[in-house]
């Protein structure tokens, strides 16, 4: 392998052609192995964990972009419970329609699989059913694509009934067009079991019947999952309407997976939500109450993390969950300031926001992990994003400034009232504190004198006790 390959990606190009040596090389990506040093521990874990080799096709961008993408795939594989043994990238104009990386490179990948003792190849892209079958025929081990890997992680992490139903629906949508390849192997296994001897009908029949039965069952299960999700979506909408009726402003925390969203939620609310250094640790949205420095109540919702090339099946299946973002009054877009390419993460998150209709919601870019980030990267992000600030959910740096920014950005009640509320109607004063913004309060002998900004409905209820304006 030639070490002095251009790191800018396209320095050695002739028109639209890549340099021949670069095209011909399967480039090994260093630093991906998670193989354990203690052999006994490796042997123990081998019983439960898959040993994988990663393969990516690099069609555009720089070497660093391609290696970052494969490093992210390695993190996904580890989150799914695998040991990453090695990783390679192949430079091409576009993925090979037959085997994804090309037939010759597929054979080289087979040699790497034998060399490392891997039992699975994970490809950094979504492969067609044909590509999966043909690549498996060459490498002789199981081939998994990026989409299947992400679906597997979601299936492991979903805890609530709604989360499990959403993941199951996405998995079935992914599986349905890929049944043909699996069905053919099933038909070969089942064919010999035919009661009449020989080939022909007895060989083909059970396999074809099995495929059709599987497809019908999957479609029935998909229809059932959609009905269940629709019912749970109604329940979620009722809760949202209740919050809207009480005029409680809502803030949604969105961002790339593992950017520190749950840590930020805990820091802002003391919610005690699971915090884990793993991708997609949070799948089930958590909604907690919080207060601004001026005492205004609002809700804070933690949401599922986004990732580059998030499978469209998942975006569709999790649409009801992601509506927490679209319906919010304000989005805290959390970015991992210590990541090698935070700008790419920002672009990926905004793409999903557009998909769920949240592009017009006001947004504060929260650059998290400021204590671990490079100062130059922080300054670059803060210059590029006008509504950004740097924080550390771990140390508390910048959290007070974030609280004040949230207070300033949340919508404020429109009507200013001054009313003397009798003590017998204390619930009204309580609602002013919860739903409005108290400007002044004084306890008198005949009641509570309160001056506040409130919404129209509450202003109407306070009208009988309003003091005449001078």
Wavefront OBJ file of the C-alpha trace (Angstrom):
o trace
v 0.000 0.000 0.000
v 1.476 3.334 -1.074
v 1.659 5.617 1.988
v 1.790 9.008 0.229
v -1.728 8.984 -1.174
v -3.027 12.558 -1.466
v -5.025 13.452 1.621
v -7.178 15.973 -0.167
v -8.892 13.169 -2.071
v -8.890 14.591 -5.605
v -5.443 16.059 -6.158
v -4.424 13.391 -8.678
v -7.283 13.372 -11.154
v -7.434 13.440 -14.909
v -10.831 14.785 -15.851
v -13.378 12.595 -14.078
v -10.975 9.651 -13.643
v -9.281 8.697 -10.370
v -5.573 7.958 -10.250
v -5.054 4.313 -11.311
v -3.131 3.249 -8.190
v -5.750 4.763 -5.895
v -8.550 3.065 -7.810
v -6.798 -0.286 -7.634
v -6.205 -0.182 -3.882
v -8.293 -1.415 -1.005
v -7.143 1.177 1.511
v -6.794 -0.149 5.068
v -8.195 2.251 7.678
v -5.995 2.334 10.774
v -7.200 2.457 14.358
v -10.506 0.613 13.895
v -9.664 -2.662 15.637
v -11.356 -3.235 18.987
v -9.726 -6.628 19.449
v -8.951 -7.219 23.126
v -5.392 -7.837 24.310
v -6.330 -10.490 26.877
v -6.748 -13.676 24.843
v -8.908 -15.431 27.429
v -11.321 -12.482 27.427
v -11.385 -12.508 23.628
v -12.205 -16.218 23.589
v -14.951 -15.686 26.142
v -16.488 -12.772 24.239
v -16.236 -14.656 20.954
v -18.998 -16.924 22.147
v -21.411 -13.996 22.170
v -20.038 -11.337 19.858
v -19.622 -11.221 16.103
v -16.174 -10.523 14.678
v -16.507 -8.075 11.799
v -14.536 -6.522 8.964
v -15.814 -3.187 7.606
v -15.917 -2.245 3.919
v -16.712 1.159 2.452
v -16.860 2.716 -1.019
v -15.373 6.208 -1.201
v -16.965 8.149 -4.068
v -16.417 11.793 -3.052
v -14.765 14.044 -0.465
v -11.349 13.630 1.119
v -9.554 10.611 2.557
v -10.351 11.969 6.010
v -14.091 12.129 5.215
v -14.043 8.499 4.063
v -12.112 7.361 7.142
v -14.431 9.310 9.494
v -17.399 7.574 7.892
v -15.827 4.152 8.451
v -14.873 5.106 12.024
v -18.537 5.929 12.649
v -19.496 2.540 11.175
v -17.008 0.936 13.596
v -18.715 2.725 16.512
v -22.105 1.492 15.251
v -20.779 -2.086 15.016
v -19.379 -1.886 18.564
v -22.708 -0.539 19.828
v -24.398 -3.563 18.227
v -22.025 -5.790 20.221
v -19.400 -6.703 17.622
v -15.602 -6.752 17.700
v -14.167 -4.753 14.787
v -11.102 -6.505 13.419
v -10.255 -4.380 10.359
v -11.670 -1.894 7.875
v -11.039 -1.130 4.205
v -12.246 1.523 1.768
v -12.339 1.227 -2.023
v -12.162 4.342 -4.197
v -14.676 4.248 -7.058
v -16.885 6.583 -9.121
v -19.921 4.774 -7.666
v -20.607 1.456 -5.871
v -20.448 -1.629 -8.096
v -24.038 -2.665 -8.981
v -23.169 -6.357 -8.584
v -20.971 -6.721 -5.482
v -20.791 -3.114 -4.107
v -16.944 -3.017 -4.159
v -16.262 -4.844 -7.446
v -15.588 -8.540 -8.086
v -11.775 -8.355 -7.806
v -11.924 -6.326 -4.601
v -14.564 -8.703 -3.230
v -12.031 -11.520 -3.597
v -9.406 -9.412 -1.772
v -11.989 -8.820 0.945
v -12.455 -12.593 1.147
v -8.686 -12.958 1.753
v -8.895 -10.325 4.532
v -11.800 -12.203 6.133
v -9.717 -15.400 6.168
v -6.671 -13.528 7.505
v -8.570 -11.939 10.422
v -10.934 -14.807 11.201
v -14.007 -12.575 10.768
v -17.484 -14.058 10.551
v -19.293 -10.958 9.221
v -18.658 -8.167 6.704
v -20.387 -4.827 7.371
v -20.740 -2.472 4.381
v -20.932 1.318 4.810
v -24.037 1.842 2.687
v -27.433 0.338 1.910
v -26.977 -2.687 -0.366
v -29.611 -3.996 -2.731
v -30.836 -7.580 -2.223
v -28.765 -8.637 -5.262
v -25.586 -6.991 -3.956
v -25.993 -8.731 -0.586
v -26.397 -12.171 -2.176
v -23.528 -11.764 -4.672
v -21.078 -10.353 -2.104
v -21.921 -13.176 0.310
v -21.260 -15.706 -2.485
v -17.710 -14.322 -2.835
v -16.678 -13.638 0.792
v -18.412 -16.792 2.149
v -19.515 -15.102 5.392
v -22.586 -13.104 6.411
v -22.819 -9.607 4.859
v -24.692 -6.840 6.677
v -25.244 -3.295 5.392
v -25.320 -0.027 7.356
v -29.132 0.067 7.384
v -29.472 -3.429 8.886
v -26.834 -2.544 11.503
v -28.673 0.608 12.615
v -31.973 -1.313 12.718
v -30.306 -3.956 14.905
v -29.073 -1.281 17.349
v -32.529 0.279 17.507
v -34.048 -3.160 18.193
v -31.612 -3.689 21.105
v -32.250 -0.260 22.642
v -36.030 0.131 22.266
v -37.658 -0.219 25.694
v -41.178 1.206 25.439
v -44.068 -0.483 23.635
v -44.123 2.346 21.090
v -40.362 2.186 20.480
v -40.479 -1.583 19.943
v -43.402 -1.287 17.515
v -41.634 1.450 15.527
v -38.428 -0.589 15.245
v -40.329 -3.749 14.285
v -42.142 -1.862 11.501
v -38.870 -0.445 10.141
v -37.229 -3.898 10.219
v -40.123 -5.475 8.336
v -40.093 -2.712 5.702
v -36.375 -3.396 5.204
v -36.809 -7.165 5.167
v -39.724 -7.468 2.732
v -37.861 -6.797 -0.567
v -34.940 -8.937 0.629
v -36.978 -12.103 1.178
v -36.268 -13.403 -2.328
v -32.597 -14.198 -1.652
v -33.307 -15.754 1.722
v -36.336 -17.561 0.300
v -34.223 -19.258 -2.371
v -31.932 -20.744 0.251
v -34.987 -21.820 2.235
v -36.436 -23.500 -0.838
v -33.173 -25.438 -1.351
v -33.286 -26.594 2.263
v -36.932 -27.562 2.121
v -36.933 -29.036 -1.354
v -35.471 -32.388 -0.337
v -38.321 -32.854 2.111
v -40.916 -33.256 -0.657
v -42.871 -36.519 -0.430
v -42.382 -37.413 -4.095
v -38.819 -38.209 -5.150
v -36.705 -36.382 -7.717
v -36.581 -32.720 -8.733
v -39.115 -30.493 -10.483
v -42.291 -29.606 -8.611
v -41.330 -31.441 -5.426
v -38.120 -29.381 -5.236
v -39.544 -25.971 -6.075
v -42.944 -26.042 -4.440
v -42.270 -25.750 -0.726
v -39.719 -22.969 -1.238
v -42.051 -20.808 -3.298
v -44.884 -21.463 -0.839
v -42.588 -20.518 2.035
v -41.647 -17.174 0.422
v -45.279 -16.252 -0.259
v -46.302 -17.274 3.265
v -43.490 -15.187 4.747
v -44.435 -12.164 2.650
v -48.088 -12.442 3.626
v -47.225 -12.771 7.308
v -44.868 -9.793 7.175
v -47.493 -7.617 5.452
v -50.067 -8.602 8.091
v -47.621 -7.802 10.902
v -46.751 -4.460 9.262
v -50.439 -3.529 9.071
v -50.868 -4.447 12.754
v -47.759 -2.440 13.763
v -49.023 0.611 11.843
v -52.392 0.397 13.650
v -50.673 0.146 17.055
v -48.367 3.091 16.287
v -51.364 5.168 15.115
v -53.161 4.464 18.428
v -50.068 5.412 20.461
v -49.617 8.495 18.296
v -53.156 9.571 19.284
v -52.229 9.186 22.968
v -49.054 11.251 22.450
v -51.054 13.938 20.605
v -53.572 14.133 23.490
v -50.692 14.797 25.922
v -49.275 17.467 23.602
v -52.686 19.149 23.314
v -52.960 19.125 27.108
v -49.601 20.924 27.362
v -50.683 23.406 24.668
v -53.983 24.030 26.453
v -52.067 24.819 29.631
v -49.849 27.104 27.522
v -46.665 25.420 28.699
v -43.880 26.242 26.203
v -41.953 23.253 24.868
v -38.259 22.776 24.093
v -36.957 19.746 22.157
v -33.375 18.518 22.404
v -32.255 17.179 19.021
v -28.876 16.275 17.629
v -26.484 13.658 16.350
v -26.311 10.395 18.247
v -23.887 10.450 21.203
v -23.633 14.270 21.146
v -24.646 14.417 24.823
v -28.394 15.177 24.604
v -29.401 13.086 27.639
v -26.534 14.545 29.692
v -27.767 18.041 28.804
v -31.352 17.117 29.774
v -30.084 15.863 33.147
v -28.035 19.029 33.661
v -31.016 21.292 32.877
v -33.683 19.340 34.805
v -32.022 16.795 37.113
v -34.142 14.160 35.354
v -31.806 11.207 35.933
v -32.189 9.896 32.368
v -29.916 7.064 31.179
v -26.576 8.483 30.047
v -24.348 6.068 28.170
v -21.328 6.509 25.929
v -23.005 4.564 23.131
v -24.821 5.366 19.915
v -28.633 5.493 20.156
v -28.710 5.046 23.956
v -31.987 7.041 23.912
v -34.829 5.813 21.697
v -37.888 6.488 23.804
v -38.521 10.241 24.133
v -38.290 11.622 27.660
v -40.347 14.723 28.514
v -39.448 16.570 31.714
v -40.514 19.838 33.349
v -37.979 22.632 33.738
v -37.919 26.274 34.835
v -36.294 29.316 33.307
v -34.234 31.657 35.542
v -37.265 33.985 35.672
v -39.459 31.154 36.984
v -41.390 30.262 33.816
v -42.231 26.567 33.462
v -41.522 24.740 30.206
v -41.190 21.137 29.023
v -37.928 19.664 27.773
v -38.067 16.619 25.471
v -35.087 14.353 24.762
v -35.360 12.700 21.336
v -33.767 9.877 19.370
v -30.315 10.711 18.010
v -29.794 11.246 14.298
v -26.995 9.848 12.151
v -25.754 10.277 8.588
v -27.809 8.255 6.109
v -30.435 7.440 8.742
v -32.540 4.717 7.029
v -35.708 6.213 5.585
v -37.686 3.283 7.071
v -36.652 4.544 10.512
v -37.474 8.181 9.802
v -40.947 7.052 8.701
v -41.465 4.630 11.605
v -40.258 7.139 14.216
v -42.176 10.048 12.690
v -44.642 10.195 15.598
v -41.751 10.379 18.074
v -39.903 12.979 16.039
v -43.017 15.153 15.953
v -41.940 16.253 19.447
v -39.260 18.229 17.567
v -41.608 19.629 14.902
v -44.192 20.731 17.510
v -41.681 22.391 19.845
v -41.463 26.158 20.407
v -37.649 25.925 20.440
v -35.049 23.319 19.420
v -31.754 22.848 21.258
v -29.589 21.398 18.471
v -26.802 19.626 20.384
v -23.478 19.203 18.555
v -20.472 17.174 19.712
v -17.714 19.807 19.744
v -15.046 17.100 20.213
v -16.041 15.194 17.054
v -13.638 15.237 14.045
v -16.292 16.674 11.690
v -19.062 18.460 13.644
v -20.216 20.417 10.558
v -21.174 17.146 8.840
v -23.191 16.170 11.907
v -25.030 19.510 11.858
v -25.908 19.022 8.163
v -27.150 15.449 8.782
v -29.385 16.541 11.681
v -30.885 19.427 9.697
v -31.663 17.058 6.826
v -33.757 14.879 9.172
v -35.360 18.006 10.679
v -36.526 18.947 7.183
v -37.923 15.431 6.728
v -40.123 15.755 9.838
v -41.192 19.354 9.126
v -39.160 21.054 11.876
v -37.088 23.344 9.656
v -39.006 26.506 10.695
v -38.795 25.996 14.475
v -36.380 28.455 16.170
v -33.076 26.725 16.933
v -30.178 27.261 19.346
v -27.021 25.364 18.364
v -25.519 24.002 21.600
v -21.889 22.965 21.069
v -21.458 20.367 23.826
v -18.271 18.782 25.272
v -16.543 22.172 25.224
v -14.205 20.902 27.962
v -12.837 18.244 25.565
v -13.055 20.154 22.263
v -10.258 21.869 20.373
v -10.463 25.644 20.928
v -10.027 26.357 17.198
v -12.914 24.014 16.335
v -15.129 25.719 18.935
v -14.336 29.173 17.554
v -15.000 27.956 13.990
v -18.424 26.568 14.971
v -19.398 29.670 16.958
v -18.468 31.883 13.984
v -20.362 29.705 11.483
v -23.541 29.457 13.600
v -24.852 32.845 14.702
v -27.237 31.385 17.308
v -24.690 29.087 18.963
v -23.037 28.805 22.346
v -20.493 26.388 23.835
v -21.361 24.319 26.915
v -20.198 21.238 28.784
v -22.975 19.093 30.225
v -20.293 17.226 32.190
v -18.726 20.222 33.980
v -21.637 22.699 33.834
v -19.707 25.239 31.738
v -22.085 27.581 29.863
v -25.259 25.981 31.312
v -26.445 29.163 33.060
v -25.987 31.151 29.860
v -28.011 28.465 28.028
v -30.826 28.719 30.599
v -30.959 32.498 30.070
v -30.942 32.064 26.284
v -33.872 29.611 26.536
v -35.728 32.138 28.705
v -35.179 34.862 26.102
v -36.156 32.684 23.122
v -39.334 31.034 24.433
v -42.595 32.704 23.347
v -43.986 35.075 25.953
v -47.663 35.537 26.946
v -49.196 38.481 25.108
v -51.513 40.191 27.654
v -50.347 42.190 30.685
v -52.819 42.188 33.582
v -52.912 43.572 37.123
v -55.449 41.879 39.374
v -56.314 41.544 43.066
v -57.242 37.861 43.377
v -59.137 36.788 46.551
v -57.440 34.083 48.631
v -60.454 31.849 47.931
v -59.302 31.741 44.259
v -55.684 30.811 44.940
v -55.745 28.319 42.028
v -55.852 31.300 39.628
v -52.655 32.722 41.106
v -51.095 29.284 40.823
v -52.020 29.195 37.099
v -50.483 32.644 36.604
v -47.209 31.269 37.983
v -47.382 28.113 35.827
v -48.695 29.512 32.543
v -47.651 33.166 32.613
v -44.771 35.391 33.641
v -45.139 37.111 37.019
v -43.817 40.682 36.967
v -44.804 41.646 40.555
v -46.688 40.036 43.452
v -47.908 41.354 46.813
v -49.962 39.618 49.502
v -52.594 41.963 50.968
v -55.306 41.546 53.572
v -58.029 41.047 50.954
v -56.096 38.916 48.444
v -53.010 38.593 46.237
v -52.110 41.557 44.048
v -50.401 40.183 40.977
v -49.077 41.871 37.835
v -48.193 39.448 35.089
v -47.992 38.626 31.380
v -50.583 35.924 30.592
v -52.320 34.406 27.564
v -55.799 35.500 26.401
v -57.731 32.656 28.078
v -56.207 33.297 31.519
v -56.595 37.069 31.088
v -60.354 36.508 30.602
v -60.539 34.503 33.870
v -58.670 37.285 35.738
v -60.835 40.043 34.270
v -63.365 40.172 37.220
v -60.464 40.913 39.591
v -58.566 43.314 37.349
v -57.620 46.721 38.737
v -58.670 49.688 36.634
v -55.688 51.142 34.826
v -54.908 54.706 35.775
l 1 2 3 4 5 6 7 8 9 10 11 12 13 14 15 16 17 18 19 20 21 22 23 24 25 26 27 28 29 30 31 32 33 34 35 36 37 38 39 40 41 42 43 44 45 46 47 48 49 50 51 52 53 54 55 56 57 58 59 60 61 62 63 64 65 66 67 68 69 70 71 72 73 74 75 76 77 78 79 80 81 82 83 84 85 86 87 88 89 90 91 92 93 94 95 96 97 98 99 100 101 102 103 104 105 106 107 108 109 110 111 112 113 114 115 116 117 118 119 120 121 122 123 124 125 126 127 128 129 130 131 132 133 134 135 136 137 138 139 140 141 142 143 144 145 146 147 148 149 150 151 152 153 154 155 156 157 158 159 160 161 162 163 164 165 166 167 168 169 170 171 172 173 174 175 176 177 178 179 180 181 182 183 184 185 186 187 188 189 190 191 192 193 194 195 196 197 198 199 200 201 202 203 204 205 206 207 208 209 210 211 212 213 214 215 216 217 218 219 220 221 222 223 224 225 226 227 228 229 230 231 232 233 234 235 236 237 238 239 240 241 242 243 244 245 246 247 248 249 250 251 252 253 254 255 256 257 258 259 260 261 262 263 264 265 266 267 268 269 270 271 272 273 274 275 276 277 278 279 280 281 282 283 284 285 286 287 288 289 290 291 292 293 294 295 296 297 298 299 300 301 302 303 304 305 306 307 308 309 310 311 312 313 314 315 316 317 318 319 320 321 322 323 324 325 326 327 328 329 330 331 332 333 334 335 336 337 338 339 340 341 342 343 344 345 346 347 348 349 350 351 352 353 354 355 356 357 358 359 360 361 362 363 364 365 366 367 368 369 370 371 372 373 374 375 376 377 378 379 380 381 382 383 384 385 386 387 388 389 390 391 392 393 394 395 396 397 398 399 400 401 402 403 404 405 406 407 408 409 410 411 412 413 414 415 416 417 418 419 420 421 422 423 424 425 426 427 428 429 430 431 432 433 434 435 436 437 438 439 440 441 442 443 444 445 446 447 448 449 450 451 452 453 454 455 456 457 458 459 460 461 462 463 464 465 466 467 468 469 470
